[in-house]
Amino acid sequence: MVIVPAGAYTPFYQPKDKKTVIPVSSFYMDPYAVTNEEYLRFVMANPSWRRSKAPRLFADTNYLAHWKGDTVLGQEQIKNSPVTNISWFAAKAYAQWQKKRLPTMAEWEYAANANLQGVMDENDRAALTRIILQWYEKPNPPVLPSVGTTFKNNFGVYDMHGLVWEWVYDFNNRAVSNDSRTGNNSNTDFFCSDGSLQTLSKEDYASYMRYSFRYSLKGNYCVKNLGFRCVKNLTETKK
Amino acid sequence: MKLNHIFLFIIVFAFSACGDPAGTTQREKPAAADTILPENSIYQLASTWTDHRSQKKALKQFAGNVQVLAMVFTHCAYACPRIVADIKAIEEQVPADKRDKVQFLLISFDTERDTAQRLGQFYKEMGLNGNWTLLHGGEEDVRDVAVLLNMQYEKQSDGNFNHSNIITILDQKGCIQFQQEGLEVGSSEAMKAIHHLID
């Protein structure tokens, strides 16, 4: 794992009145997404997470649909590709088994916002944006490339964009950042959150896509281009 | 920004596995309590909770009755008291001879402040009765339930929460049979769902 230094996450959706910035403590992050081969080891050790055993409540019918069988990948070339068709519950169980956890949205977004390795000017986002948009334009490849094949960022983390979408622990965080409790808001304000928020940058189509996708998920959804990676607290590892 | 699908006012779930009368057959097997739960039952979550009387509770202990369920936090000044009022309105419409078949469950997402004691206090303040249970749980356990109920919530820097307002009706085996989102949206659809389960 690599150490991601402390920093701050600026949520994509912002309340109109004040800019919100969330501090992020330093943490360990997997440099790569979890691969099929790694996930297979988990399934071997935890039979209740086999494709035929996992309850539909926790993993829908697409769970590991690209594998040949319960404990058979079937294709040599997917060994080092990120595991996908994986639910939030399954990803969380894997992380726990590894004595790790899923990143929070703040941690993931903060890590993913780091620039390409070597680009020291944080305002020079052109190359990073190009990678993201080129990825969105391409249809899903029949076989996902191996982890580590897109780009490394300034934190030493690979493939934060360009390979798969990734689960975060708190994907069901409320998009609304305005206060829903004071009674000053009408119901309309509360439910149609889009009216009371604005995005950081209207041009940031990539972030718009990512946030929209995330909010459309449910915990048992298994999607063929959605994988995950784990993180760990810094303090727990120091002994 | 259109996320209309998230803001659907009324979402009706019909999980075939849950309506299956064959599933009610109790088998005399060790650990039967786990194995007889339908695949969509949220009682499959193995987490342990503490109720407003400081009693330890597993979710599957709520099996056997219909549960009208909402997630709240007791420091909530606006939405949560109204959600409780909405559920009380449902309670009042349960026929007197069916009162023992329907229970009411409030799960707090304020894992820090909503201790068992605080929940006990809220129980009194809201004038609740023995058909109601308020649950305190760990952060990850609360997240699991919220995810299964499609609840969105987010803790704010002041310790309060932004959250969606959803009333869920669980059948006797813990499967979601009905959900409605919003405050004061009326109870007629919820009552239909309840009657379907208890009549």
Contacts between the chains, C-beta under 8 A, distances in Angstrom:
chain1	res1	chain2	res2	distance
A	13	B	1	7.8
A	55	B	39	4.8
A	55	B	40	7.8
A	55	B	44	5.9
A	56	B	17	7.9
A	56	B	39	4.7
A	56	B	40	6.3
A	57	B	39	6.1
A	57	B	40	5.1
A	57	B	41	7.0
A	57	B	42	6.9
A	57	B	44	5.9
A	57	B	148	6.9
A	58	B	44	7.6
A	88	B	147	6.5
A	89	B	144	7.7
A	89	B	147	7.8
A	169	B	143	7.4
A	170	B	143	7.2
A	170	B	154	7.5
A	172	B	143	7.7
A	172	B	146	6.1
A	172	B	147	5.6
A	172	B	150	7.5
A	172	B	151	6.8
A	172	B	152	5.0
A	172	B	153	7.3
A	173	B	152	6.6
A	173	B	153	7.3
A	173	B	154	4.3
A	174	B	152	4.2
A	174	B	153	5.6
A	174	B	154	4.3
A	174	B	162	4.5
A	174	B	163	6.2
A	174	B	164	6.7
A	175	B	3	7.0
A	175	B	6	7.9
A	175	B	152	7.2
A	176	B	154	7.9
A	176	B	162	5.3
A	177	B	154	7.8
A	177	B	162	7.1
A	178	B	162	7.7
A	179	B	156	7.7
A	179	B	160	8.0
A	179	B	162	7.3
A	180	B	78	6.9
A	180	B	79	6.1
A	180	B	162	5.2
A	180	B	163	7.3
A	181	B	76	5.6
A	181	B	77	5.2
A	181	B	78	4.3
A	181	B	79	6.2
A	181	B	160	6.1
A	181	B	162	7.9
A	182	B	77	6.9
A	182	B	78	6.3
A	183	B	77	6.9
A	183	B	78	4.7
A	187	B	182	7.1
A	187	B	183	6.7
A	190	B	79	7.9
A	191	B	7	5.2
A	191	B	182	6.7
A	192	B	7	7.0
A	193	B	3	7.8
A	194	B	1	3.9
A	194	B	2	6.7
A	194	B	3	6.8
A	197	B	1	7.3
A	199	B	1	7.3
A	208	B	1	7.7
A	212	B	1	7.8
A	212	B	3	6.8
A	215	B	3	5.8
A	215	B	6	6.1
A	215	B	152	7.9
A	216	B	3	7.6
A	216	B	5	6.8
A	216	B	6	7.5
A	218	B	147	7.3
A	218	B	150	6.2
A	219	B	144	7.8
A	219	B	147	3.7
A	219	B	148	6.2
